[in-house]
């Protein structure tokens, strides 16, 4: 956590902080970024309101601004790796791993020439600041939190702060990304929010309003509200029906069977009746990509397509990762770089006997699963008794045919102090915690621009970091 954390509070400033915190909270409720039913009573908030932004250093900002284009290069190379595997130019097992557990229809869409070069328009890594530097626990190509980060940036800027991206970095970045993919000069954007993603609808509606104010015609729709004809997809706009030019897919591909009109939406995209972002490429939403990046057989591929500098950087921030594969390893083979008591591991079940100290490992479902977000399905080995850890390994091995799991080295975030306002006690509280930083990069195909950074801080006894009622959530700003 940044050394630039705010020092202990000055008692003479408590009253201004109280007013500021109430103003921040009140504006968030008014803007719909706090659900009214969750924020009407003090002490019943959706998260803890920070009294200031999460402070990062200028060096950390420089690192994060550089990282965007490196991650874009990684996605470009991963796209190439998968397609080369499909066509036999690199080992077939690469595509087999990335397609594992996915329906045939999803695999077919990912391989269509129509989407061959398409990449996600938004890249969001989850970064843990550690004593050794930033660690990226995963990449998200369909991230939530965009509207929240944008709204928080506006709210804190209104209280005299200067978040990364200022007041419009997130919204302007999203607009820039959409316009770069739209064929029309004055496109109609539809942001489609599924039932599975409904918790994010308020922030997407906030984003839609902000985009409309900037002149990008935007509708936030449930899939049922999309109309299909042979000419394209349509939305109702102020009493008349207008053609959708570009559709932002805020729904997961694993959920297609539960999404009304998903077949028609994908059909329209396939026939170029509508631009679709992010593309329907489930293999680019796989946590398994981290394992493939570290695989020794693919080392030369990554070096050839990324260059030594980017590979070295990504090796520093991508934790060692393995796909938990139940298939027997031949007698002369080992699982690369995975050891126990200094000895090579040849079967993931061997890890069941690891000591708590040796279990500094995380098991998590890979991308194509309803358990793949919000830390659901994640097991930290050092946080569970041995029998529970063995059970998690067995479940992961058994789930391989339908939901592959990955094993990942655990990196502990560095400690630091944050301050939040306790509305029930009407006081400022200092909390020692660990942070997750979520920078949002917006892509036009050639460049990834940083729009803003969301920080989530939880108290030190928590092993996993995610949005929760006792987390402190705030936009990031460079320390003065």
N, C-alpha and C positions, 0 to 999 in steps of 0.2 A: 504494500500500500504506500502511496506517495509520502515522502518525507515532508511534503508541503501541507500536511493537515493543519487545520486551524488550531492555534494554541488555546489553552483553557479560557472560558468566557470571562469577560470583564463584567462584573455586576452592574456597573453603570450603564451597560448597554442592554440589559435584560428587557426593559420596556420596549425599545425599538424592535428587538428581536421578536417579542410577543406580537406586536402589531404586524410585522413582516410575515410571520408564520401564519397568522390568521388570514392575512390577505392572500397568501399563496394558496392555502387550503380552500378559502372561499372562492377564489377564481377557478380552481380546478373543478370544484363542484358545479359552478355556473357553466363552465365549458363542457361539462359532461364527461370529464376524464376521471372523476370519482363517481361511481354509481350513487345516486341520491340515497337509495335505501341503505347503502353501506357507510355513508358518511354523515348522516344527520345527527348522530349522537357522538359526543366526544369520547375518544377511546375505542371507537368502533370503525376505525379507518381501514382502508384496503392496504395501506402501507404507512410507514412513518415518514413524516414530512421533515426533510433536512432543513436546517436553518440557513444553509448556504450551499452552493454547488459542491460537488466532489472535486477537490483540487488535484490537478496533475501538474507535472513540471513541463517546462518548454521542451526538454529533451524527450519526454514521453509523448508529447504531441507530435514532435518531428518523426518519431518512430511510427506512430499510428498513421500519420499522413503518408508515409512511404509504404506502409504495409498494404494499403488498398490495392495498388497496382501489382504487388507481388501475389496477392491472393487471386486477383483477376488472371494473372499468368498461370497460377495453379489450376484454376477452373478450365482455362483454355487447354492446358496440357492434359488434365483429367478427361476432358471431352475427347481429345485425340486418342488417349490411351484406350478408352472404352471402345471407340469405333475401330481402332487398329486391332484390338483383340477380337472383335466381331468378325473382322475380315482376315484374321489369321496372321497379322503382321507382328503381333506380340502374343504371348501365350493365351490360349482360350480361357484358362482358369480365371483370368482377370475379369472378363465379362461374366463368367459363370458366378463369381462371387458377387458382383454388383447387381446381377439379376436374381440372385437367390431369394426365393419366397415371394416373388412378384408375379401377378397374373400375366398371362400372355398378352393381353391387350395393352397393359402398361409398358411391357417390354417393346412391343411393336411400335408404339408411339415414340418411345425414346430413340428408336433406330430410324425413323422416317427421314428421308432426304429433306422434307419440308422444314425440319427443325435442326438440320445437320450442324450448322454453325451457331445456333442460338444458345445463349448463356443466360443465367439469372441476371436480372437487372439490378438486384440489390444483393450485396454480400454483407453478412453480419457475423463476424467471429465472436465467440464468447471467450474473453481473455481474463486470466487470473494473474494479477501482479504478484510475483513471488520475489524472494530475496535474490534469485538468480536472473530475474527478468520476467517478461510476459510469457504466459503459457496459454495456447489456444486449445480449449477443451473440445470445441467443435465449431463447425461452420453451419450457418443456417441460410438457405436460399429462399425460404418463405417465412421471413421473420415477423413476429409480432413486435410491438413496442415502438413502431415508427411514429404513429400519431401521438403516443405518450411522450416520447422523447422530444418531438417537435413542440407539443403543448407545454411541457415543462420548461423548455428553452425560452419560450415566449413569456411564461409566467415569471421565471426567475429574472429574466432581462427586465421585466417590468418593475422589479424591486431593486434595480440598479446593478445587477450582476451582468457578466459578459460570458455566457456559455460558449463552448466550442461550436462554431457554425452560426453564432449570433442568433437573431430571432427567426431567420428564414432559411438557414442552411439545410434543414431537413426537408421542408416543403419545396424549396427551390430545387434541391437535388432530385426529389421525386419527380417534379415536373420536367426537369431536364432529361431524366431517364425516359419518361413516357414519350415526350416529343421526339426523342432520338429514334424511337421504334415505330412511331406512327407515320403512316403514309400521307395522311391528310394534314393540311396546314392548320386547320381548326378542328382537331379531333374530338370525338366524344369518348371519354374514358368511363368504363364501368369497373368498379372495384367489387368483386364478387366475394361475399363473406358467407361461408357455409355455417350450418348449425354447429358443427364440431368446433368452429372458430368463433362462436357467437360472443364469447367473453371479450373479444377484441373489437367487437362492432362499434362501441362508443368512440374508441380512439380512431377507428377508420372513418367514422362519420365526421369527427373533428377534422381529420386530414382532408376529407372530401370538401368540406366547407372552405378550408384554407385554399385548396386548389382552385375552387370556383372563384374565390376572391382574386386570385392571380390571373384569371382569364382562361384557365383550363377547364372546359366543361366536364363535370364529373358527377356520376351517380354511384352511390353505394347501394348495392342490391343483394337480395337473397337470390340464389339460383332460380327459384320459382318465378322471379320477376323478370327474367330474361325471356324474350320472345324470339322464336326461330322461324325463318322462312328460307326458301332456297336462295334468296339474295343475301342473307346474312343474319346477324343477331341484332335485336332491337330493344330499346328501352323507352318507357313512357317519360316524356319531358314536357312539363307544363301543359298537359292536356293533349299533346300530340306524340306520336311514336317516331323516334329517330333511330337511325342506324348506329350501332356501336362500332367505333373504329378500332379501339384497342381495349383489351380486357385484362385487368390485373387479377391474377389467380390467387386469391387469399384463401385457398383450401388445399388440403393435402391430397396427394395422389393415392395414398392408402385408403382414403375415405370415399373414393369415387362411387362405390356401390350405394352409398347413402346420400349422394348429392343429386337432387332432381336436375334433369336436363344435362347432366355431365356429358353424356354421349353426344348430344347436339352441340354443346360448347366445343368439345374436342373435334367433332366433325367439321364445324365451321372453321376452326383454326387450321385443320388439315387442308381444307379446300381454299385457304387464303381469303376467306370471307371476313376474317377478323384477325388482328394481330394479338398474340397471346404472350404474356409474360407473367411469371417465369415460364419457360418452356416445359412441356410435359416430359421431363427427363428425370426419372426417379434415380438414376445412377449418379446424378450430380448432387443428390440430397442424402448421400450415404456417408455415415460415419466410417464405413469400411475404407473410404479413400485414404484416411490417415494411415491405416495398416498397409495399404498398397504403396503409399509414399515411402514408408520405411522398409519395404521388402527389398532384400539385397539383389534379387533377380532383376528388379526394375530400376536399379540405381542409375544405370547408363541412360535409360529412357528419360528420367527426370533431369539429369544433367544436360542431355542434348536439347531438351525443350525449354528448360528454365534457366540454364546457366549456373555456374558455380556459386555466384553471390546469392541468388535467390534460393537455391537449394540449401546453402549453408544457413541462411536466415530461417527458412521454414523448418529445418532440422532442429534449430534452437527452440522454436515455439510450438511445433507439433509434438505432443508427447508420444513416446513409444506406444504403439497400438497393435493389437493382434486380433484377427477374426477367430472367434471360438468355434473351431471346426471339429466335429466329433470323429472324423475319419481317422483311421489308424495311420500313424507316421511310419514309413519303412524303417527297418532296423538301422540303416546307415544314415538316417536323417534326424534332424532336430527342428524344434520351432525356433526360428532365428531370433537371437538376442534375448530369449526368455530363459532365465536361470533361477534355480532354487538352491540355496546354500552353496553357490558357486558352481553347481552342476547344471548342464543343459536339460531343459524340459522337453519331453517327447509326447506327453499326454497332459492335457489341461487338468485332468483329475488329480495329478500330482500336486497341484497348488492347494488342494483341500487340506493338506497337512502342514501348510505354511504357518509359521508363528504370526502373531499379531503384527509384529514389526515387519515381517516379510510380506504381510498382506497390504502394503501401501499401493493398492490396486483398486481400480473401479471396473465394475461390470455394468454395461448399459446396452439396451437394444439399439440396433442400428436404425437407419433412417425411416424405413418403411413400416411404421408401427404407430398405433395410437399411444403407445407408451414412450415414444421417442422425444417428448418435449416436457418441460416443466419438472425435470428430475424424476418423472415417473419411471418406474422400472429400473432405477439406478441403485446399485448396491456398492457401498464402500467397504472393502474387505476389512480394514482396520477398525471399522465401526460396528462390526457384528461378531457374535460368538462363532467359534469354529464350525459348529453344526449348521448354522444358518449360512455361513460362507460356502460350505460344501453343497448345501441345497441350491444356492444361487448358481454355482458352477454346473450342477446337474441340470437345472432348468434351462440354462443357456445352451448346453449341449443338445438337450432334447428339442429345443425350439429351432434349431438350425434349419430344418427343411422349410419352415414357414416364416420365422422371424430370427434372422441371425443376430447374435450378440457380439460385442467387441469387449476386449480386455484392454485397459489403458492404465499406464502409470499415473499414480496420484501425485499431484504437486500441491503442497500446502501454500495457500496465499499468505503474504506477509501481513502482519498486524498493523493496525493504525487506529486512530480515534476519529469518530465522526460525532456530530451533534444533531439531535433532532428535537422537535418540540412536542412535549407531552401535553395534549390539549385537555386531558382530564385533570391533571395536576397543575396546569398552567405554569409549566416550568421548562427550562432547557435541560436536556439530558445528554451527557457524554457517554458514548458507547464504544468499547473496544471491539473492532470487527475485522472481517476480511471482505475484500471486494471482488466483484466481477465487473469488468468493463465491456460494454457492447457498442463498438463503433459501427455506424451505418455508412456503407459505401454505395454510391449510386453510379451505375455503369451505362455508358453509351456504346459499348462494344469495343472501344479502344482505350478507354480511361476509366478509372474508378476514383470518384471524388468523395472525400469525407464530408458528411452532412452534419453529424452530431454524435455525441457519445452519451450513453446512458450508464450510470453506475448503480449497482445493487450491492448493498453492504449488509451482511448478517453478523450477528455476534459470534465470538470466537468458538463457542461450544458447538456451533453448527458445522457439520462436515461437508454439506452440500450447499451451494449458493444458488438461490432462485428467488423470484418474487414471492413474498409471503407477507402476512400481516405484521410481522415483527421485523421486516427488512426496512432499511432506509434506502429510498430510491430518489435519485437526483440527477440532473444533467451535469456533465463535467465542464470544468473551466480551468484555465491555466492560472496557477497561483501567482498573485501579484509579487 
